[in-house]
Structure formats: structure tokens, C-alpha cells
């Protein structure tokens, strides 16, 4: 039941858009439909990703305040994320707070941060995948042994700081 319209393109009776605005951002740049013209603009850490999001938020909030709220206060924003966003969202939220302490993003009210199905520990996820795939008949015994070995090597590399 996504979006403000039904399959017949009629307005839904129940939509978040009656209560506020909804903005989806493909992040980090290069994922989804986002792109860059210069490879040096790609990010390599969650901190760089969060910096990009803070810059985007500054531009979007200024535009919204001017064009849609006639200079009035903006409603609070809530950051929702999933998958790799489980690493990014908390850093993004903390970067908003840090920017506000420096006098930036004055019009932004951070209402909260939520993570759904977040990939917060790739090592832990990697260690559980072989068993999950085996138990759901997605792999055979040979594949299970191979993936278990790869997961153990990944954990060892991470523990040595090589990840």
C-alpha cells in the first residue's frame, strides 16, 4: 500500500502525507538512482555520508521554509532507515545536533531517529547467514560449509582490523 494514491490513482484516505512531508534520499551517493559526475564525490565512511545528508538537509529545509511554509517554522523531522542506513542514521542525527550547536540548521527540529532491519554489524550478520540459508533450504551442505568458512575468515579479518 505504498504512496498517496491507490492502484486506480485515487487519493488514499490514510496517508502520512496528510500529516507531513515525506522525502526519500538514496544514500550514500552512487546507490539507488543517485549518481555523481566526479568520482571524487563518492563517500568512504558513514561520517562522510552523514555530512552529505546534513548539507542536503540544509538545502531542503531552506527551500521548504521559503516555498511551502512561507517563512513559518518547519515541522520536526524524523529519520527512518533500514539496511546500511542502520549505520548512517545515528551518525546523521548526531551530525544534525552538532551542526545546530555551531549555529547551523536553525530551522530543523530533529524529532527522532528510527532504524528498521538495520545492518549495524556486518560481521554478526555474516556469521548468521549460513545457518539461516541452510535452515530455509536455500543452500546445500557444501555451500553451507563454504559460507561458514568465509564468515569465519571475515570475523578473523575484522578482529585484526583488516575489514
Secondary structure, DSSP 4 states (H G I P E B T S, - for coil): --SSB-TTSPBPSS-GGGTS-------STTSTT---SSGGG---SHHHHHHHHHHHHHHHHHHHHHHTSTTPPPPPEEEEEEETHHHHHHHHHHHHHHHHHTT--TT--EEEEEEEEE---HHHHHHHHHHHHHHTTSS-HHHHHHHHHHHHHHHHHHHTT--
